Amino acid sequence: MNAHVPVLLEESVRALDLRKGEVVLDCTFGRGGHTRRFLEAVGPTGLVLGLDVDSAALLAAKEITAPNFRFVALNFRNLDIALRTAGIEEVDKVFFDLGVSSPQLDEAARGFSYRTEAPLDMRLDKDLVTSAEELLQQSSEGELAQILWDFGEERWAKRIASFIVLARAKAPIKTTLELVEIIKAAVPKAVRQAEDQHPARRTFQALRIAVNDELGALKEGLEKGLVALKNGGRLGCIAFHSLEDRIVKQFMIHHARECLCPQGLPQCVCNHRPQVKLITKKPLVPTPDEVRDNPRSRSAHLRVIEKLPRFY
Ligand SMILES: C[S@@+](CC[C@H](N)C(=O)[O-])C[C@H]1O[C@@H](n2cnc3c(N)ncnc32)[C@H](O)[C@@H]1O
């Protein structure tokens, strides 16, 4: 199994402007790659609180024995509760490194990978009630097509949905490779044989996002992260696909805007004040060397904002 190599590590430390003694909330602990580097940066007088929904992350967290590290096993959409549990009121920095880690992808039993045979589970949090198998079994053809289109931007969403419905009428679709075969049968030969992209990539992404309500959790987590930040504190987020990155970008631009009035009004009536300034006008992306050493980093986009003083 591949170890998880943290992405844009030094870029994250620099863009967050981490300093000794600071309190950092790492919303996506994973295997602790970023957390370990954050602990170094804030030193023994600082504190890092890690969150993750994955039970394997909890085991990895137990390996970090630093007295200034805490871990709470919660979805970051509930980061306010996690902070309360840890007795922390405000933080200097909030960080998200979205998606799944390499060991999660490699652990066949999780069902995230379209390359290895496994039950169609895809739940990051085992307490969630609906697995990918159940979602495929229970959703209507229209709902399935919508999921594949909305969360996978899959061009062949309708055809794949109709092939899924035909297949499940014969027998429930239980494993990753059964689903891959159905997708391959539904898409045109050119898509099936394309070398740059696996034909099941978008469908698997869509199902994972739907099963875990990843985009809903991201919207809630970002808003709550901003509330938890001290004035002058920074929030950074690494996204790996355009759906996530669009949400992060829109959230940051919305809170950085001077005015929220509809276009065309002769003067501002909303009295909105920007809450943040953009630290990264454009997202930071990995260097060619990082992409060569860790191909998983190739689509990473890091965006960072800083919370403005209240009386700006
Ligand atoms: C890309 S990995 C993070 C890797 C980590 N930065 C490291 O260097 O080891 C993303 C992690 O976020 C977790 N995750 C995804 N969505 C989450 C959510 N809504 N709440 C908490 N954790 C989440 C996943 O379980 C996974 O462990």
Ligand as a Chemical Component Dictionary entry (heavy atoms), coordinates in Angstrom:
data_LIG
# 
_chem_comp.id                   LIG 
_chem_comp.type                 NON-POLYMER 
_chem_comp.pdbx_formal_charge   0 
_chem_comp.three_letter_code    LIG 
# 
loop_
_chem_comp_atom.comp_id 
_chem_comp_atom.atom_id 
_chem_comp_atom.alt_atom_id 
_chem_comp_atom.type_symbol 
_chem_comp_atom.charge 
_chem_comp_atom.model_Cartn_x 
_chem_comp_atom.model_Cartn_y 
_chem_comp_atom.model_Cartn_z 
_chem_comp_atom.pdbx_ordinal 
LIG C1  C1  C 0  -6.238  14.045 1.079 1  
LIG S1  S1  S 1  -6.529  13.319 2.621 2  
LIG C2  C2  C 0  -5.629  14.342 3.729 3  
LIG C3  C3  C 0  -4.213  13.961 3.834 4  
LIG C4  C4  C 0  -3.444  14.710 4.903 5  
LIG N1  N1  N 0  -3.344  16.123 4.636 6  
LIG C5  C5  C 0  -2.061  14.120 5.059 7  
LIG O1  O1  O 0  -1.087  14.776 4.661 8  
LIG O2  O2  O -1 -1.950  12.981 5.545 9  
LIG C6  C6  C 0  -8.160  13.817 2.991 10 
LIG C7  C7  C 0  -8.674  13.299 4.320 11 
LIG O3  O3  O 0  -9.850  14.037 4.624 12 
LIG C8  C8  C 0  -10.791 13.172 5.182 13 
LIG N2  N2  N 0  -12.102 13.788 4.939 14 
LIG C9  C9  C 0  -12.753 13.921 3.770 15 
LIG N3  N3  N 0  -13.914 14.567 3.964 16 
LIG C10 C10 C 0  -13.978 14.857 5.292 17 
LIG C11 C11 C 0  -14.926 15.532 6.103 18 
LIG N4  N4  N 0  -16.042 16.040 5.585 19 
LIG N5  N5  N 0  -14.668 15.677 7.417 20 
LIG C12 C12 C 0  -13.514 15.176 7.959 21 
LIG N6  N6  N 0  -12.581 14.512 7.229 22 
LIG C13 C13 C 0  -12.812 14.365 5.921 23 
LIG C14 C14 C 0  -10.589 11.844 4.489 24 
LIG O4  O4  O 0  -11.042 10.782 5.303 25 
LIG C15 C15 C 0  -9.069  11.843 4.309 26 
LIG O5  O5  O 0  -8.453  11.161 5.371 27 
# 
loop_
_chem_comp_bond.comp_id 
_chem_comp_bond.atom_id_1 
_chem_comp_bond.atom_id_2 
_chem_comp_bond.value_order 
_chem_comp_bond.pdbx_ordinal 
LIG C1  S1  SING 1  
LIG S1  C2  SING 2  
LIG S1  C6  SING 3  
LIG C2  C3  SING 4  
LIG C3  C4  SING 5  
LIG C4  N1  SING 6  
LIG C4  C5  SING 7  
LIG C5  O1  DOUB 8  
LIG C5  O2  SING 9  
LIG C6  C7  SING 10 
LIG C7  O3  SING 11 
LIG C7  C15 SING 12 
LIG O3  C8  SING 13 
LIG C8  N2  SING 14 
LIG C8  C14 SING 15 
LIG N2  C9  SING 16 
LIG N2  C13 SING 17 
LIG C9  N3  DOUB 18 
LIG N3  C10 SING 19 
LIG C10 C11 SING 20 
LIG C10 C13 DOUB 21 
LIG C11 N4  SING 22 
LIG C11 N5  DOUB 23 
LIG N5  C12 SING 24 
LIG C12 N6  DOUB 25 
LIG N6  C13 SING 26 
LIG C14 O4  SING 27 
LIG C14 C15 SING 28 
LIG C15 O5  SING 29 
# 
